[in-house]
Amino acid sequence: MMKIKSPVISIREKCLNCSALSVNEVKNCLLNNCALHPYRLGKNPNFNCSSSKKKYKSSVKSIRDKCIECCNGSKREVKLCPLEDCALHPFRFGKNPNCKGRGNLEALSKYRESL
């Protein structure tokens, strides 16, 4: 099975595809209302050391918003999305499949018992 890229790297890939693979177009993107805009440079803006105190949605929640927008506001269409080659496809539910199983209390208790 192929390893899924991180959400931020997937957003960067999507932004590059949107701007015809132009790094300068992505950097100077004027679409401030795009859910992916804060993550377009492949970095998490919440970890930026600048003086800005603005908090952004998580990358996977931003992807979810973008997918809902792409599907004309239909959450059902997001679920049925056939675009498996889209960089955002694995994250369309607002969850990171790379973290599957984390936070599972049953698995945690079994792990602790095995120690």
mmCIF file of the C-alpha atoms, coordinates in Angstrom:
data_MODEL
# 
_entry.id   MODEL 
# 
loop_
_atom_site.group_PDB 
_atom_site.id 
_atom_site.type_symbol 
_atom_site.label_atom_id 
_atom_site.label_alt_id 
_atom_site.label_comp_id 
_atom_site.label_asym_id 
_atom_site.label_entity_id 
_atom_site.label_seq_id 
_atom_site.pdbx_PDB_ins_code 
_atom_site.Cartn_x 
_atom_site.Cartn_y 
_atom_site.Cartn_z 
_atom_site.occupancy 
_atom_site.B_iso_or_equiv 
_atom_site.pdbx_formal_charge 
_atom_site.auth_seq_id 
_atom_site.auth_comp_id 
_atom_site.auth_asym_id 
_atom_site.auth_atom_id 
_atom_site.pdbx_PDB_model_num 
ATOM 1   C CA . MET A 1 1   ? 0.000   0.000  0.000   1.00 0.00 ? 1   MET A CA 1 
ATOM 2   C CA . MET A 1 2   ? 1.249   3.458  -0.898  1.00 0.00 ? 2   MET A CA 1 
ATOM 3   C CA . LYS A 1 3   ? 2.125   5.831  1.967   1.00 0.00 ? 3   LYS A CA 1 
ATOM 4   C CA . ILE A 1 4   ? -0.160  8.837  2.077   1.00 0.00 ? 4   ILE A CA 1 
ATOM 5   C CA . LYS A 1 5   ? 1.554   12.230 2.078   1.00 0.00 ? 5   LYS A CA 1 
ATOM 6   C CA . SER A 1 6   ? 1.023   14.639 4.936   1.00 0.00 ? 6   SER A CA 1 
ATOM 7   C CA . PRO A 1 7   ? -1.987  16.977 4.689   1.00 0.00 ? 7   PRO A CA 1 
ATOM 8   C CA . VAL A 1 8   ? 0.212   20.076 4.340   1.00 0.00 ? 8   VAL A CA 1 
ATOM 9   C CA . ILE A 1 9   ? 2.292   18.510 1.540   1.00 0.00 ? 9   ILE A CA 1 
ATOM 10  C CA . SER A 1 10  ? -0.929  17.414 -0.196  1.00 0.00 ? 10  SER A CA 1 
ATOM 11  C CA . ILE A 1 11  ? -2.269  20.971 0.019   1.00 0.00 ? 11  ILE A CA 1 
ATOM 12  C CA . ARG A 1 12  ? 0.956   22.265 -1.527  1.00 0.00 ? 12  ARG A CA 1 
ATOM 13  C CA . GLU A 1 13  ? 0.576   19.758 -4.369  1.00 0.00 ? 13  GLU A CA 1 
ATOM 14  C CA . LYS A 1 14  ? -3.053  20.809 -4.931  1.00 0.00 ? 14  LYS A CA 1 
ATOM 15  C CA . CYS A 1 15  ? -2.062  24.497 -4.993  1.00 0.00 ? 15  CYS A CA 1 
ATOM 16  C CA . LEU A 1 16  ? 0.688   23.797 -7.521  1.00 0.00 ? 16  LEU A CA 1 
ATOM 17  C CA . ASN A 1 17  ? -1.826  21.942 -9.710  1.00 0.00 ? 17  ASN A CA 1 
ATOM 18  C CA . CYS A 1 18  ? -4.255  24.856 -9.415  1.00 0.00 ? 18  CYS A CA 1 
ATOM 19  C CA . SER A 1 19  ? -1.591  27.335 -10.543 1.00 0.00 ? 19  SER A CA 1 
ATOM 20  C CA . ALA A 1 20  ? -0.222  25.337 -13.501 1.00 0.00 ? 20  ALA A CA 1 
ATOM 21  C CA . LEU A 1 21  ? 2.813   24.175 -11.460 1.00 0.00 ? 21  LEU A CA 1 
ATOM 22  C CA . SER A 1 22  ? 4.053   27.736 -10.996 1.00 0.00 ? 22  SER A CA 1 
ATOM 23  C CA . VAL A 1 23  ? 5.752   28.210 -7.635  1.00 0.00 ? 23  VAL A CA 1 
ATOM 24  C CA . ASN A 1 24  ? 5.517   32.003 -8.033  1.00 0.00 ? 24  ASN A CA 1 
ATOM 25  C CA . GLU A 1 25  ? 1.773   31.809 -8.725  1.00 0.00 ? 25  GLU A CA 1 
ATOM 26  C CA . VAL A 1 26  ? 1.274   29.799 -5.530  1.00 0.00 ? 26  VAL A CA 1 
ATOM 27  C CA . LYS A 1 27  ? 3.428   32.192 -3.496  1.00 0.00 ? 27  LYS A CA 1 
ATOM 28  C CA . ASN A 1 28  ? 1.574   35.248 -4.820  1.00 0.00 ? 28  ASN A CA 1 
ATOM 29  C CA . CYS A 1 29  ? -1.882  33.652 -4.831  1.00 0.00 ? 29  CYS A CA 1 
ATOM 30  C CA . LEU A 1 30  ? -4.625  36.236 -4.417  1.00 0.00 ? 30  LEU A CA 1 
ATOM 31  C CA . LEU A 1 31  ? -7.385  33.765 -3.509  1.00 0.00 ? 31  LEU A CA 1 
ATOM 32  C CA . ASN A 1 32  ? -7.468  34.689 0.173   1.00 0.00 ? 32  ASN A CA 1 
ATOM 33  C CA . ASN A 1 33  ? -10.934 33.158 0.560   1.00 0.00 ? 33  ASN A CA 1 
ATOM 34  C CA . CYS A 1 34  ? -9.647  29.695 -0.431  1.00 0.00 ? 34  CYS A CA 1 
ATOM 35  C CA . ALA A 1 35  ? -9.649  27.297 2.530   1.00 0.00 ? 35  ALA A CA 1 
ATOM 36  C CA . LEU A 1 36  ? -6.180  26.111 1.534   1.00 0.00 ? 36  LEU A CA 1 
ATOM 37  C CA . HIS A 1 37  ? -4.605  29.573 1.236   1.00 0.00 ? 37  HIS A CA 1 
ATOM 38  C CA . PRO A 1 38  ? -2.826  29.617 4.633   1.00 0.00 ? 38  PRO A CA 1 
ATOM 39  C CA . TYR A 1 39  ? -1.163  26.259 3.852   1.00 0.00 ? 39  TYR A CA 1 
ATOM 40  C CA . ARG A 1 40  ? -0.270  26.915 0.194   1.00 0.00 ? 40  ARG A CA 1 
ATOM 41  C CA . LEU A 1 41  ? 3.472   27.224 0.862   1.00 0.00 ? 41  LEU A CA 1 
ATOM 42  C CA . GLY A 1 42  ? 3.683   23.741 2.364   1.00 0.00 ? 42  GLY A CA 1 
ATOM 43  C CA . LYS A 1 43  ? 4.035   25.011 5.926   1.00 0.00 ? 43  LYS A CA 1 
ATOM 44  C CA . ASN A 1 44  ? 1.693   25.084 8.890   1.00 0.00 ? 44  ASN A CA 1 
ATOM 45  C CA . PRO A 1 45  ? 0.876   28.757 9.551   1.00 0.00 ? 45  PRO A CA 1 
ATOM 46  C CA . ASN A 1 46  ? 0.001   27.996 13.182  1.00 0.00 ? 46  ASN A CA 1 
ATOM 47  C CA . PHE A 1 47  ? 3.684   27.252 13.852  1.00 0.00 ? 47  PHE A CA 1 
ATOM 48  C CA . ASN A 1 48  ? 4.906   30.469 12.303  1.00 0.00 ? 48  ASN A CA 1 
ATOM 49  C CA . CYS A 1 49  ? 7.032   32.578 14.646  1.00 0.00 ? 49  CYS A CA 1 
ATOM 50  C CA . SER A 1 50  ? 5.674   35.851 13.298  1.00 0.00 ? 50  SER A CA 1 
ATOM 51  C CA . SER A 1 51  ? 3.875   38.336 15.493  1.00 0.00 ? 51  SER A CA 1 
ATOM 52  C CA . SER A 1 52  ? 0.526   37.338 13.986  1.00 0.00 ? 52  SER A CA 1 
ATOM 53  C CA . LYS A 1 53  ? -1.742  35.840 16.647  1.00 0.00 ? 53  LYS A CA 1 
ATOM 54  C CA . LYS A 1 54  ? -4.320  34.546 14.163  1.00 0.00 ? 54  LYS A CA 1 
ATOM 55  C CA . LYS A 1 55  ? -5.159  30.857 14.566  1.00 0.00 ? 55  LYS A CA 1 
ATOM 56  C CA . TYR A 1 56  ? -6.036  28.883 11.461  1.00 0.00 ? 56  TYR A CA 1 
ATOM 57  C CA . LYS A 1 57  ? -8.125  25.743 11.111  1.00 0.00 ? 57  LYS A CA 1 
ATOM 58  C CA . SER A 1 58  ? -6.154  22.520 11.044  1.00 0.00 ? 58  SER A CA 1 
ATOM 59  C CA . SER A 1 59  ? -4.898  21.445 7.640   1.00 0.00 ? 59  SER A CA 1 
ATOM 60  C CA . VAL A 1 60  ? -7.301  18.491 7.423   1.00 0.00 ? 60  VAL A CA 1 
ATOM 61  C CA . LYS A 1 61  ? -10.287 20.669 8.396   1.00 0.00 ? 61  LYS A CA 1 
ATOM 62  C CA . SER A 1 62  ? -9.229  23.147 5.699   1.00 0.00 ? 62  SER A CA 1 
ATOM 63  C CA . ILE A 1 63  ? -9.081  20.298 3.198   1.00 0.00 ? 63  ILE A CA 1 
ATOM 64  C CA . ARG A 1 64  ? -12.581 19.224 4.252   1.00 0.00 ? 64  ARG A CA 1 
ATOM 65  C CA . ASP A 1 65  ? -13.847 22.767 3.629   1.00 0.00 ? 65  ASP A CA 1 
ATOM 66  C CA . LYS A 1 66  ? -12.172 22.828 0.205   1.00 0.00 ? 66  LYS A CA 1 
ATOM 67  C CA . CYS A 1 67  ? -13.696 19.476 -0.735  1.00 0.00 ? 67  CYS A CA 1 
ATOM 68  C CA . ILE A 1 68  ? -17.178 20.639 0.300   1.00 0.00 ? 68  ILE A CA 1 
ATOM 69  C CA . GLU A 1 69  ? -16.648 23.774 -1.791  1.00 0.00 ? 69  GLU A CA 1 
ATOM 70  C CA . CYS A 1 70  ? -15.474 21.667 -4.756  1.00 0.00 ? 70  CYS A CA 1 
ATOM 71  C CA . CYS A 1 71  ? -18.655 19.560 -4.461  1.00 0.00 ? 71  CYS A CA 1 
ATOM 72  C CA . ASN A 1 72  ? -20.940 22.619 -4.439  1.00 0.00 ? 72  ASN A CA 1 
ATOM 73  C CA . GLY A 1 73  ? -21.614 22.372 -0.729  1.00 0.00 ? 73  GLY A CA 1 
ATOM 74  C CA . SER A 1 74  ? -22.722 18.732 -0.762  1.00 0.00 ? 74  SER A CA 1 
ATOM 75  C CA . LYS A 1 75  ? -21.169 16.568 1.960   1.00 0.00 ? 75  LYS A CA 1 
ATOM 76  C CA . ARG A 1 76  ? -22.712 13.544 0.273   1.00 0.00 ? 76  ARG A CA 1 
ATOM 77  C CA . GLU A 1 77  ? -20.847 14.321 -2.937  1.00 0.00 ? 77  GLU A CA 1 
ATOM 78  C CA . VAL A 1 78  ? -17.607 14.621 -0.964  1.00 0.00 ? 78  VAL A CA 1 
ATOM 79  C CA . LYS A 1 79  ? -18.186 11.098 0.305   1.00 0.00 ? 79  LYS A CA 1 
ATOM 80  C CA . LEU A 1 80  ? -18.835 9.863  -3.255  1.00 0.00 ? 80  LEU A CA 1 
ATOM 81  C CA . CYS A 1 81  ? -15.924 11.800 -4.804  1.00 0.00 ? 81  CYS A CA 1 
ATOM 82  C CA . PRO A 1 82  ? -14.434 9.733  -7.650  1.00 0.00 ? 82  PRO A CA 1 
ATOM 83  C CA . LEU A 1 83  ? -11.245 11.834 -8.012  1.00 0.00 ? 83  LEU A CA 1 
ATOM 84  C CA . GLU A 1 84  ? -8.842  9.416  -6.344  1.00 0.00 ? 84  GLU A CA 1 
ATOM 85  C CA . ASP A 1 85  ? -5.876  11.051 -8.099  1.00 0.00 ? 85  ASP A CA 1 
ATOM 86  C CA . CYS A 1 86  ? -6.609  14.355 -6.310  1.00 0.00 ? 86  CYS A CA 1 
ATOM 87  C CA . ALA A 1 87  ? -3.936  15.124 -3.698  1.00 0.00 ? 87  ALA A CA 1 
ATOM 88  C CA . LEU A 1 88  ? -6.665  15.956 -1.183  1.00 0.00 ? 88  LEU A CA 1 
ATOM 89  C CA . HIS A 1 89  ? -8.767  12.810 -1.669  1.00 0.00 ? 89  HIS A CA 1 
ATOM 90  C CA . PRO A 1 90  ? -7.454  10.830 1.344   1.00 0.00 ? 90  PRO A CA 1 
ATOM 91  C CA . PHE A 1 91  ? -8.231  13.779 3.650   1.00 0.00 ? 91  PHE A CA 1 
ATOM 92  C CA . ARG A 1 92  ? -11.682 14.710 2.287   1.00 0.00 ? 92  ARG A CA 1 
ATOM 93  C CA . PHE A 1 93  ? -13.473 13.636 5.484   1.00 0.00 ? 93  PHE A CA 1 
ATOM 94  C CA . GLY A 1 94  ? -11.463 16.038 7.650   1.00 0.00 ? 94  GLY A CA 1 
ATOM 95  C CA . LYS A 1 95  ? -9.393  13.216 9.117   1.00 0.00 ? 95  LYS A CA 1 
ATOM 96  C CA . ASN A 1 96  ? -5.783  12.195 8.588   1.00 0.00 ? 96  ASN A CA 1 
ATOM 97  C CA . PRO A 1 97  ? -5.613  8.518  7.550   1.00 0.00 ? 97  PRO A CA 1 
ATOM 98  C CA . ASN A 1 98  ? -1.936  8.500  8.591   1.00 0.00 ? 98  ASN A CA 1 
ATOM 99  C CA . CYS A 1 99  ? -3.153  8.831  12.203  1.00 0.00 ? 99  CYS A CA 1 
ATOM 100 C CA . LYS A 1 100 ? -5.726  6.049  12.024  1.00 0.00 ? 100 LYS A CA 1 
ATOM 101 C CA . GLY A 1 101 ? -6.012  4.274  15.358  1.00 0.00 ? 101 GLY A CA 1 
ATOM 102 C CA . ARG A 1 102 ? -4.574  7.084  17.454  1.00 0.00 ? 102 ARG A CA 1 
ATOM 103 C CA . GLY A 1 103 ? -6.819  8.029  20.300  1.00 0.00 ? 103 GLY A CA 1 
ATOM 104 C CA . ASN A 1 104 ? -8.411  4.570  20.339  1.00 0.00 ? 104 ASN A CA 1 
ATOM 105 C CA . LEU A 1 105 ? -8.944  3.914  24.054  1.00 0.00 ? 105 LEU A CA 1 
ATOM 106 C CA . GLU A 1 106 ? -9.464  0.194  23.590  1.00 0.00 ? 106 GLU A CA 1 
ATOM 107 C CA . ALA A 1 107 ? -6.172  -0.173 21.724  1.00 0.00 ? 107 ALA A CA 1 
ATOM 108 C CA . LEU A 1 108 ? -4.438  1.962  24.350  1.00 0.00 ? 108 LEU A CA 1 
ATOM 109 C CA . SER A 1 109 ? -5.682  -0.198 27.207  1.00 0.00 ? 109 SER A CA 1 
ATOM 110 C CA . LYS A 1 110 ? -4.583  -3.382 25.397  1.00 0.00 ? 110 LYS A CA 1 
ATOM 111 C CA . TYR A 1 111 ? -1.158  -1.842 24.857  1.00 0.00 ? 111 TYR A CA 1 
ATOM 112 C CA . ARG A 1 112 ? -0.853  -0.928 28.540  1.00 0.00 ? 112 ARG A CA 1 
ATOM 113 C CA . GLU A 1 113 ? -1.848  -4.451 29.580  1.00 0.00 ? 113 GLU A CA 1 
ATOM 114 C CA . SER A 1 114 ? 0.863   -5.901 27.371  1.00 0.00 ? 114 SER A CA 1 
ATOM 115 C CA . LEU A 1 115 ? 3.576   -3.929 29.210  1.00 0.00 ? 115 LEU A CA 1 
# 
